[in-house]
Amino acid sequence: MLFLFCIFAIGQNPIKDIVEFSETLKPVIQDTIEVNSESITENIVDLKSEFWDHLVYNPFKEVEIIFPLKLEFKDSTYFSPIGKQKVITSRYGWRRGRAHRGIDIDLITGDSIFSMFDGIVRMSRYSKGHGRTVVVRHYNGLETTYAHLSKYGVKENDTIKGGQYIGNGGVSGNARGSHLHLVVNYKGIPINPEYLFEFNDTNKIRAQEIWITRKWTRPIAHNSRRQSKIKLLQTEEEALQSLIKKQSIYVVKPGDTLSRISKRNNVSIAALCKTNSIRRNSVIRVGQKLVIEN
Protein backbone atom coordinates (compact mmCIF):
# COMPACT_ATOMS: atom_id res chain seq x y z
CA MET A 1 0.00 0.00 0.00
CA LEU A 2 2.87 2.39 0.80
CA PHE A 3 4.43 1.69 -2.64
CA LEU A 4 1.18 2.49 -4.50
CA PHE A 5 0.73 5.68 -2.49
CA CYS A 6 4.24 6.78 -3.46
CA ILE A 7 3.51 6.25 -7.14
CA PHE A 8 0.37 8.34 -7.10
CA ALA A 9 2.05 11.04 -4.96
CA ILE A 10 4.88 11.57 -7.46
CA GLY A 11 4.47 14.64 -9.61
CA GLN A 12 6.53 16.10 -12.41
CA ASN A 13 9.81 15.88 -10.47
CA PRO A 14 9.88 12.21 -9.28
CA ILE A 15 13.25 12.28 -7.46
CA LYS A 16 12.47 15.47 -5.55
CA ASP A 17 9.02 14.19 -4.60
CA ILE A 18 10.41 10.85 -3.34
CA VAL A 19 13.08 12.57 -1.21
CA GLU A 20 10.53 14.96 0.34
CA PHE A 21 8.13 12.10 1.04
CA SER A 22 10.89 10.06 2.75
CA GLU A 23 11.67 13.01 5.02
CA THR A 24 8.04 13.16 6.16
CA LEU A 25 8.18 9.49 7.15
CA LYS A 26 11.30 9.80 9.36
CA PRO A 27 9.56 11.01 12.58
CA VAL A 28 6.99 8.20 12.30
CA ILE A 29 9.69 5.56 11.78
CA GLN A 30 11.81 6.91 14.65
CA ASP A 31 8.86 7.00 17.05
CA THR A 32 8.01 3.39 16.17
CA ILE A 33 11.59 2.28 16.79
CA GLU A 34 11.76 4.07 20.16
CA VAL A 35 8.48 2.59 21.38
CA ASN A 36 9.50 -0.90 20.29
CA SER A 37 12.90 -0.49 21.95
CA GLU A 38 11.26 0.37 25.28
CA SER A 39 9.03 -2.70 25.05
CA ILE A 40 11.97 -4.95 24.19
CA THR A 41 14.06 -3.57 27.06
CA GLU A 42 11.29 -4.18 29.58
CA ASN A 43 10.76 -7.74 28.41
CA ILE A 44 14.42 -8.79 28.46
CA VAL A 45 15.08 -7.97 32.13
CA ASP A 46 16.82 -11.08 33.46
CA LEU A 47 15.50 -11.62 36.97
CA LYS A 48 17.61 -14.75 37.38
CA SER A 49 20.96 -13.14 36.56
CA GLU A 50 21.90 -12.43 40.20
CA PHE A 51 21.34 -14.13 43.56
CA TRP A 52 18.95 -16.68 42.11
CA ASP A 53 18.81 -19.33 44.82
CA HIS A 54 15.96 -21.77 45.46
CA LEU A 55 17.33 -23.05 48.77
CA VAL A 56 18.01 -19.80 50.62
CA TYR A 57 15.15 -17.51 51.65
CA ASN A 58 17.41 -14.43 51.67
CA PRO A 59 20.24 -14.75 49.12
CA PHE A 60 21.12 -11.04 49.52
CA LYS A 61 22.75 -11.25 52.97
CA GLU A 62 26.08 -9.95 51.70
CA VAL A 63 24.55 -7.11 49.67
CA GLU A 64 24.84 -3.61 51.11
CA ILE A 65 21.69 -1.53 50.66
CA ILE A 66 22.09 2.26 50.62
CA PHE A 67 19.21 4.32 52.04
CA PRO A 68 17.11 6.08 51.08
CA LEU A 69 16.25 3.85 48.13
CA LYS A 70 13.78 4.45 45.32
CA LEU A 71 11.08 2.03 44.20
CA GLU A 72 9.19 2.47 40.96
CA PHE A 73 5.91 0.91 39.83
CA LYS A 74 4.62 1.06 36.28
CA ASP A 75 1.03 0.52 37.39
CA SER A 76 -1.21 2.29 39.90
CA THR A 77 -2.81 -0.90 41.27
CA TYR A 78 -1.74 -4.41 42.25
CA PHE A 79 -3.55 -7.73 42.08
CA SER A 80 -5.09 -8.77 45.39
CA PRO A 81 -3.32 -11.81 46.91
CA ILE A 82 -6.71 -13.21 48.02
CA GLY A 83 -10.07 -13.31 46.28
CA LYS A 84 -12.12 -11.65 49.01
CA GLN A 85 -12.03 -8.71 51.40
CA LYS A 86 -8.60 -8.26 52.92
CA VAL A 87 -8.74 -8.28 56.73
CA ILE A 88 -5.36 -7.70 58.38
CA THR A 89 -5.13 -9.57 61.67
CA SER A 90 -1.52 -8.66 62.51
CA ARG A 91 0.57 -5.86 61.08
CA TYR A 92 4.23 -5.27 60.33
CA GLY A 93 6.01 -4.38 63.55
CA TRP A 94 7.06 -5.52 67.01
CA ARG A 95 4.94 -8.43 68.26
CA ARG A 96 5.29 -10.39 71.50
CA GLY A 97 8.90 -9.30 71.84
CA ARG A 98 9.85 -10.31 68.30
CA ALA A 99 9.96 -8.72 64.87
CA HIS A 100 6.96 -9.44 62.63
CA ARG A 101 8.33 -8.68 59.16
CA GLY A 102 5.11 -8.91 57.18
CA ILE A 103 1.35 -8.68 57.55
CA ASP A 104 -1.16 -11.45 58.25
CA ILE A 105 -4.30 -11.52 56.11
CA ASP A 106 -7.24 -13.59 57.30
CA LEU A 107 -8.45 -16.49 55.17
CA ILE A 108 -9.92 -19.99 55.31
CA THR A 109 -7.63 -22.94 54.64
CA GLY A 110 -7.95 -23.76 50.95
CA ASP A 111 -8.60 -20.20 49.76
CA SER A 112 -6.76 -19.40 46.53
CA ILE A 113 -3.67 -17.18 46.64
CA PHE A 114 -2.59 -14.96 43.73
CA SER A 115 0.60 -13.15 42.75
CA MET A 116 0.47 -9.39 43.25
CA PHE A 117 2.60 -8.64 40.15
CA ASP A 118 4.26 -10.24 37.13
CA GLY A 119 7.45 -12.09 37.93
CA ILE A 120 9.29 -15.39 38.24
CA VAL A 121 8.96 -17.91 41.07
CA ARG A 122 12.27 -18.09 42.95
CA MET A 123 11.11 -20.39 45.74
CA SER A 124 8.27 -22.87 45.99
CA ARG A 125 9.13 -25.13 48.90
CA TYR A 126 8.89 -25.66 52.65
CA SER A 127 10.64 -23.05 54.78
CA LYS A 128 11.23 -23.20 58.52
CA GLY A 129 8.67 -21.03 60.27
CA HIS A 130 6.95 -19.99 57.05
CA GLY A 131 5.86 -23.52 56.17
CA ARG A 132 4.89 -24.03 52.52
CA THR A 133 6.17 -20.86 50.90
CA VAL A 134 6.16 -19.24 47.47
CA VAL A 135 8.54 -16.35 46.76
CA VAL A 136 8.05 -14.36 43.54
CA ARG A 137 10.68 -11.98 42.23
CA HIS A 138 9.29 -8.97 40.34
CA TYR A 139 10.68 -6.67 37.65
CA ASN A 140 11.15 -3.61 39.88
CA GLY A 141 13.44 -5.45 42.32
CA LEU A 142 10.80 -6.44 44.88
CA GLU A 143 10.11 -9.98 46.03
CA THR A 144 6.76 -10.97 47.54
CA THR A 145 6.52 -13.92 49.91
CA TYR A 146 3.32 -15.94 50.41
CA ALA A 147 3.68 -18.14 53.51
CA HIS A 148 1.76 -20.79 55.52
CA LEU A 149 0.24 -22.27 52.34
CA SER A 150 -1.58 -25.60 52.28
CA LYS A 151 -0.83 -26.31 48.62
CA TYR A 152 1.59 -25.15 45.92
CA GLY A 153 0.21 -23.98 42.59
CA VAL A 154 3.48 -23.06 40.86
CA LYS A 155 7.00 -24.43 40.49
CA GLU A 156 10.36 -22.75 40.85
CA ASN A 157 11.43 -20.87 37.69
CA ASP A 158 7.81 -20.51 36.51
CA THR A 159 7.15 -17.16 34.81
CA ILE A 160 3.83 -15.84 36.07
CA LYS A 161 1.50 -12.89 35.53
CA GLY A 162 0.01 -10.62 38.15
CA GLY A 163 -3.24 -12.13 39.43
CA GLN A 164 -2.16 -15.67 38.56
CA TYR A 165 -3.00 -18.47 40.99
CA ILE A 166 0.08 -19.60 42.96
CA GLY A 167 -1.33 -21.84 45.71
CA ASN A 168 -3.82 -22.21 48.55
CA GLY A 169 -3.75 -20.62 51.98
CA GLY A 170 -3.42 -22.66 55.16
CA VAL A 171 -1.66 -23.10 58.50
CA SER A 172 1.64 -24.77 57.59
CA GLY A 173 4.77 -23.83 59.53
CA ASN A 174 4.60 -21.71 62.65
CA ALA A 175 1.08 -20.34 62.17
CA ARG A 176 -1.57 -19.61 64.77
CA GLY A 177 -4.73 -20.15 62.80
CA SER A 178 -5.15 -20.06 59.02
CA HIS A 179 -3.91 -16.87 57.38
CA LEU A 180 -1.66 -15.57 54.63
CA HIS A 181 1.63 -14.20 55.89
CA LEU A 182 2.61 -11.68 53.22
CA VAL A 183 6.15 -10.28 53.15
CA VAL A 184 7.50 -7.62 50.77
CA ASN A 185 11.30 -7.61 50.43
CA TYR A 186 13.76 -5.52 48.45
CA LYS A 187 17.06 -7.40 48.07
CA GLY A 188 16.41 -9.22 51.32
CA ILE A 189 15.29 -6.12 53.24
CA PRO A 190 11.66 -6.33 54.48
CA ILE A 191 9.49 -3.27 53.88
CA ASN A 192 6.28 -2.47 55.71
CA PRO A 193 3.72 -3.52 53.04
CA GLU A 194 1.21 -0.90 54.17
CA TYR A 195 3.68 1.86 53.33
CA LEU A 196 3.61 0.72 49.70
CA PHE A 197 0.06 -0.56 49.25
CA GLU A 198 -3.48 0.14 50.43
CA PHE A 199 -5.03 -3.13 51.59
CA ASN A 200 -8.64 -2.42 50.77
CA ASP A 201 -10.96 -2.87 47.80
CA THR A 202 -9.03 -0.34 45.67
CA ASN A 203 -5.82 -2.46 45.56
CA LYS A 204 -4.01 0.85 45.16
CA ILE A 205 -0.25 1.31 44.98
CA ARG A 206 0.32 4.48 46.99
CA ALA A 207 2.50 6.09 44.30
CA GLN A 208 4.42 5.07 41.19
CA GLU A 209 7.63 6.42 42.73
CA ILE A 210 8.21 5.81 46.44
CA TRP A 211 11.32 6.47 48.52
CA ILE A 212 12.16 4.06 51.33
CA THR A 213 14.00 5.05 54.51
CA ARG A 214 15.20 2.66 57.25
CA LYS A 215 12.13 3.50 59.33
CA TRP A 216 9.95 1.51 56.94
CA THR A 217 12.25 -1.51 57.13
CA ARG A 218 12.62 -1.70 60.94
CA PRO A 219 9.82 -3.61 62.72
CA ILE A 220 10.86 -2.06 66.05
CA ALA A 221 9.60 1.30 64.74
CA HIS A 222 6.07 -0.07 64.27
CA ASN A 223 3.33 -1.72 66.31
CA SER A 224 1.81 -4.95 64.98
CA ARG A 225 -1.54 -4.11 66.58
CA ARG A 226 -2.26 -0.98 64.56
CA GLN A 227 -1.40 0.64 61.26
CA SER A 228 1.49 3.06 61.39
CA LYS A 229 0.81 6.64 60.37
CA ILE A 230 1.66 6.76 56.67
CA LYS A 231 3.61 9.78 55.50
CA LEU A 232 4.60 8.97 51.95
CA LEU A 233 7.99 10.09 50.65
CA GLN A 234 7.84 10.70 46.91
CA THR A 235 11.09 12.55 46.28
CA GLU A 236 14.68 12.08 47.38
CA GLU A 237 14.57 15.50 49.05
CA GLU A 238 11.59 14.47 51.19
CA ALA A 239 13.33 11.21 52.09
CA LEU A 240 16.52 12.95 53.20
CA GLN A 241 14.57 15.53 55.19
CA SER A 242 12.69 12.78 57.02
CA LEU A 243 15.97 11.34 58.29
CA ILE A 244 16.33 14.31 60.63
CA LYS A 245 14.92 12.91 63.87
CA LYS A 246 12.42 15.01 65.73
CA GLN A 247 12.22 14.73 69.50
CA SER A 248 9.60 15.92 71.92
CA ILE A 249 9.05 15.56 75.65
CA TYR A 250 5.99 13.80 77.04
CA VAL A 251 5.06 14.30 80.70
CA VAL A 252 3.41 11.23 82.22
CA LYS A 253 -0.19 11.88 83.34
CA PRO A 254 -2.34 10.05 85.89
CA GLY A 255 -3.54 6.73 84.45
CA ASP A 256 -0.87 6.63 81.75
CA THR A 257 0.74 3.33 80.73
CA LEU A 258 3.47 2.69 78.18
CA SER A 259 0.81 1.23 75.90
CA ARG A 260 -1.39 4.33 76.15
CA ILE A 261 1.57 6.67 75.65
CA SER A 262 2.76 4.74 72.58
CA LYS A 263 -0.70 4.91 70.98
CA ARG A 264 -1.10 8.60 71.78
CA ASN A 265 2.25 9.46 70.22
CA ASN A 266 2.22 6.93 67.37
CA VAL A 267 5.41 5.13 68.42
CA SER A 268 5.91 1.48 69.32
CA ILE A 269 6.46 0.49 72.95
CA ALA A 270 9.78 -1.05 71.89
CA ALA A 271 10.96 2.24 70.37
CA LEU A 272 9.73 4.16 73.42
CA CYS A 273 11.68 1.89 75.75
CA LYS A 274 14.81 2.01 73.61
CA THR A 275 14.84 5.82 73.39
CA ASN A 276 14.37 6.20 77.15
CA SER A 277 16.51 3.23 78.25
CA ILE A 278 13.66 1.60 80.14
CA ARG A 279 12.00 -1.83 80.05
CA ARG A 280 8.45 -2.79 79.14
CA ASN A 281 7.77 -3.66 82.77
CA SER A 282 9.35 -0.50 84.14
CA VAL A 283 7.19 1.53 86.54
CA ILE A 284 6.48 5.02 85.20
CA ARG A 285 5.54 7.85 87.56
CA VAL A 286 3.19 10.80 87.18
CA GLY A 287 5.26 13.79 86.14
CA GLN A 288 8.05 11.66 84.68
CA LYS A 289 9.42 13.04 81.39
CA LEU A 290 9.80 10.66 78.43
CA VAL A 291 11.53 11.45 75.15
CA ILE A 292 9.36 10.79 72.09
CA GLU A 293 11.38 10.31 68.92
CA ASN A 294 9.66 10.36 65.53
C-alpha positions as CSV (number, residue, x, y, z in Angstrom):
1,M,0.0,0.0,0.0
2,L,2.9,2.4,0.8
3,F,4.4,1.7,-2.6
4,L,1.2,2.5,-4.5
5,F,0.7,5.7,-2.5
6,C,4.2,6.8,-3.5
7,I,3.5,6.2,-7.1
8,F,0.4,8.3,-7.1
9,A,2.0,11.0,-5.0
10,I,4.9,11.6,-7.5
11,G,4.5,14.6,-9.6
12,Q,6.5,16.1,-12.4
13,N,9.8,15.9,-10.5
14,P,9.9,12.2,-9.3
15,I,13.3,12.3,-7.5
16,K,12.5,15.5,-5.6
17,D,9.0,14.2,-4.6
18,I,10.4,10.9,-3.3
19,V,13.1,12.6,-1.2
20,E,10.5,15.0,0.3
21,F,8.1,12.1,1.0
22,S,10.9,10.1,2.7
23,E,11.7,13.0,5.0
24,T,8.0,13.2,6.2
25,L,8.2,9.5,7.1
26,K,11.3,9.8,9.4
27,P,9.6,11.0,12.6
28,V,7.0,8.2,12.3
29,I,9.7,5.6,11.8
30,Q,11.8,6.9,14.6
31,D,8.9,7.0,17.1
32,T,8.0,3.4,16.2
33,I,11.6,2.3,16.8
34,E,11.8,4.1,20.2
35,V,8.5,2.6,21.4
36,N,9.5,-0.9,20.3
37,S,12.9,-0.5,21.9
38,E,11.3,0.4,25.3
39,S,9.0,-2.7,25.0
40,I,12.0,-5.0,24.2
41,T,14.1,-3.6,27.1
42,E,11.3,-4.2,29.6
43,N,10.8,-7.7,28.4
44,I,14.4,-8.8,28.5
45,V,15.1,-8.0,32.1
46,D,16.8,-11.1,33.5
47,L,15.5,-11.6,37.0
48,K,17.6,-14.8,37.4
49,S,21.0,-13.1,36.6
50,E,21.9,-12.4,40.2
51,F,21.3,-14.1,43.6
52,W,18.9,-16.7,42.1
53,D,18.8,-19.3,44.8
54,H,16.0,-21.8,45.5
55,L,17.3,-23.1,48.8
56,V,18.0,-19.8,50.6
57,Y,15.1,-17.5,51.7
58,N,17.4,-14.4,51.7
59,P,20.2,-14.7,49.1
60,F,21.1,-11.0,49.5
61,K,22.8,-11.3,53.0
62,E,26.1,-9.9,51.7
63,V,24.5,-7.1,49.7
64,E,24.8,-3.6,51.1
65,I,21.7,-1.5,50.7
66,I,22.1,2.3,50.6
67,F,19.2,4.3,52.0
68,P,17.1,6.1,51.1
69,L,16.3,3.9,48.1
70,K,13.8,4.5,45.3
71,L,11.1,2.0,44.2
72,E,9.2,2.5,41.0
73,F,5.9,0.9,39.8
74,K,4.6,1.1,36.3
75,D,1.0,0.5,37.4
76,S,-1.2,2.3,39.9
77,T,-2.8,-0.9,41.3
78,Y,-1.7,-4.4,42.3
79,F,-3.6,-7.7,42.1
80,S,-5.1,-8.8,45.4
81,P,-3.3,-11.8,46.9
82,I,-6.7,-13.2,48.0
83,G,-10.1,-13.3,46.3
84,K,-12.1,-11.6,49.0
85,Q,-12.0,-8.7,51.4
86,K,-8.6,-8.3,52.9
87,V,-8.7,-8.3,56.7
88,I,-5.4,-7.7,58.4
89,T,-5.1,-9.6,61.7
90,S,-1.5,-8.7,62.5
91,R,0.6,-5.9,61.1
92,Y,4.2,-5.3,60.3
93,G,6.0,-4.4,63.5
94,W,7.1,-5.5,67.0
95,R,4.9,-8.4,68.3
96,R,5.3,-10.4,71.5
97,G,8.9,-9.3,71.8
98,R,9.8,-10.3,68.3
99,A,10.0,-8.7,64.9
100,H,7.0,-9.4,62.6
101,R,8.3,-8.7,59.2
102,G,5.1,-8.9,57.2
103,I,1.4,-8.7,57.5
104,D,-1.2,-11.4,58.2
105,I,-4.3,-11.5,56.1
106,D,-7.2,-13.6,57.3
107,L,-8.4,-16.5,55.2
108,I,-9.9,-20.0,55.3
109,T,-7.6,-22.9,54.6
110,G,-7.9,-23.8,51.0
111,D,-8.6,-20.2,49.8
112,S,-6.8,-19.4,46.5
113,I,-3.7,-17.2,46.6
114,F,-2.6,-15.0,43.7
115,S,0.6,-13.2,42.7
116,M,0.5,-9.4,43.3
117,F,2.6,-8.6,40.2
118,D,4.3,-10.2,37.1
119,G,7.4,-12.1,37.9
120,I,9.3,-15.4,38.2
121,V,9.0,-17.9,41.1
122,R,12.3,-18.1,43.0
123,M,11.1,-20.4,45.7
124,S,8.3,-22.9,46.0
125,R,9.1,-25.1,48.9
126,Y,8.9,-25.7,52.6
127,S,10.6,-23.1,54.8
128,K,11.2,-23.2,58.5
129,G,8.7,-21.0,60.3
130,H,6.9,-20.0,57.1
131,G,5.9,-23.5,56.2
132,R,4.9,-24.0,52.5
133,T,6.2,-20.9,50.9
134,V,6.2,-19.2,47.5
135,V,8.5,-16.3,46.8
136,V,8.0,-14.4,43.5
137,R,10.7,-12.0,42.2
138,H,9.3,-9.0,40.3
139,Y,10.7,-6.7,37.7
140,N,11.2,-3.6,39.9
141,G,13.4,-5.4,42.3
142,L,10.8,-6.4,44.9
143,E,10.1,-10.0,46.0
144,T,6.8,-11.0,47.5
145,T,6.5,-13.9,49.9
146,Y,3.3,-15.9,50.4
147,A,3.7,-18.1,53.5
148,H,1.8,-20.8,55.5
149,L,0.2,-22.3,52.3
150,S,-1.6,-25.6,52.3
151,K,-0.8,-26.3,48.6
152,Y,1.6,-25.2,45.9
153,G,0.2,-24.0,42.6
154,V,3.5,-23.1,40.9
155,K,7.0,-24.4,40.5
156,E,10.4,-22.7,40.9
157,N,11.4,-20.9,37.7
158,D,7.8,-20.5,36.5
159,T,7.2,-17.2,34.8
160,I,3.8,-15.8,36.1
161,K,1.5,-12.9,35.5
162,G,0.0,-10.6,38.2
163,G,-3.2,-12.1,39.4
164,Q,-2.2,-15.7,38.6
165,Y,-3.0,-18.5,41.0
166,I,0.1,-19.6,43.0
167,G,-1.3,-21.8,45.7
168,N,-3.8,-22.2,48.5
169,G,-3.8,-20.6,52.0
170,G,-3.4,-22.7,55.2
171,V,-1.7,-23.1,58.5
172,S,1.6,-24.8,57.6
173,G,4.8,-23.8,59.5
174,N,4.6,-21.7,62.7
175,A,1.1,-20.3,62.2
176,R,-1.6,-19.6,64.8
177,G,-4.7,-20.2,62.8
178,S,-5.1,-20.1,59.0
179,H,-3.9,-16.9,57.4
180,L,-1.7,-15.6,54.6
181,H,1.6,-14.2,55.9
182,L,2.6,-11.7,53.2
183,V,6.1,-10.3,53.1
184,V,7.5,-7.6,50.8
185,N,11.3,-7.6,50.4
186,Y,13.8,-5.5,48.5
187,K,17.1,-7.4,48.1
188,G,16.4,-9.2,51.3
189,I,15.3,-6.1,53.2
190,P,11.7,-6.3,54.5
191,I,9.5,-3.3,53.9
192,N,6.3,-2.5,55.7
193,P,3.7,-3.5,53.0
194,E,1.2,-0.9,54.2
195,Y,3.7,1.9,53.3
196,L,3.6,0.7,49.7
197,F,0.1,-0.6,49.3
198,E,-3.5,0.1,50.4
199,F,-5.0,-3.1,51.6
200,N,-8.6,-2.4,50.8
201,D,-11.0,-2.9,47.8
202,T,-9.0,-0.3,45.7
203,N,-5.8,-2.5,45.6
204,K,-4.0,0.8,45.2
205,I,-0.3,1.3,45.0
206,R,0.3,4.5,47.0
207,A,2.5,6.1,44.3
208,Q,4.4,5.1,41.2
209,E,7.6,6.4,42.7
210,I,8.2,5.8,46.4
211,W,11.3,6.5,48.5
212,I,12.2,4.1,51.3
213,T,14.0,5.0,54.5
214,R,15.2,2.7,57.2
215,K,12.1,3.5,59.3
216,W,9.9,1.5,56.9
217,T,12.3,-1.5,57.1
218,R,12.6,-1.7,60.9
219,P,9.8,-3.6,62.7
220,I,10.9,-2.1,66.1
221,A,9.6,1.3,64.7
222,H,6.1,-0.1,64.3
223,N,3.3,-1.7,66.3
224,S,1.8,-4.9,65.0
225,R,-1.5,-4.1,66.6
226,R,-2.3,-1.0,64.6
227,Q,-1.4,0.6,61.3
228,S,1.5,3.1,61.4
229,K,0.8,6.6,60.4
230,I,1.7,6.8,56.7
231,K,3.6,9.8,55.5
232,L,4.6,9.0,52.0
233,L,8.0,10.1,50.7
234,Q,7.8,10.7,46.9
235,T,11.1,12.6,46.3
236,E,14.7,12.1,47.4
237,E,14.6,15.5,49.1
238,E,11.6,14.5,51.2
239,A,13.3,11.2,52.1
240,L,16.5,12.9,53.2
241,Q,14.6,15.5,55.2
242,S,12.7,12.8,57.0
243,L,16.0,11.3,58.3
244,I,16.3,14.3,60.6
245,K,14.9,12.9,63.9
246,K,12.4,15.0,65.7
247,Q,12.2,14.7,69.5
248,S,9.6,15.9,71.9
249,I,9.1,15.6,75.7
250,Y,6.0,13.8,77.0
251,V,5.1,14.3,80.7
252,V,3.4,11.2,82.2
253,K,-0.2,11.9,83.3
254,P,-2.3,10.0,85.9
255,G,-3.5,6.7,84.4
256,D,-0.9,6.6,81.8
257,T,0.7,3.3,80.7
258,L,3.5,2.7,78.2
259,S,0.8,1.2,75.9
260,R,-1.4,4.3,76.2
261,I,1.6,6.7,75.6
262,S,2.8,4.7,72.6
263,K,-0.7,4.9,71.0
264,R,-1.1,8.6,71.8
265,N,2.2,9.5,70.2
266,N,2.2,6.9,67.4
267,V,5.4,5.1,68.4
268,S,5.9,1.5,69.3
269,I,6.5,0.5,72.9
270,A,9.8,-1.0,71.9
271,A,11.0,2.2,70.4
272,L,9.7,4.2,73.4
273,C,11.7,1.9,75.8
274,K,14.8,2.0,73.6
275,T,14.8,5.8,73.4
276,N,14.4,6.2,77.2
277,S,16.5,3.2,78.2
278,I,13.7,1.6,80.1
279,R,12.0,-1.8,80.0
280,R,8.4,-2.8,79.1
281,N,7.8,-3.7,82.8
282,S,9.4,-0.5,84.1
283,V,7.2,1.5,86.5
284,I,6.5,5.0,85.2
285,R,5.5,7.8,87.6
286,V,3.2,10.8,87.2
287,G,5.3,13.8,86.1
288,Q,8.0,11.7,84.7
289,K,9.4,13.0,81.4
290,L,9.8,10.7,78.4
291,V,11.5,11.4,75.1
292,I,9.4,10.8,72.1
293,E,11.4,10.3,68.9
294,N,9.7,10.4,65.5
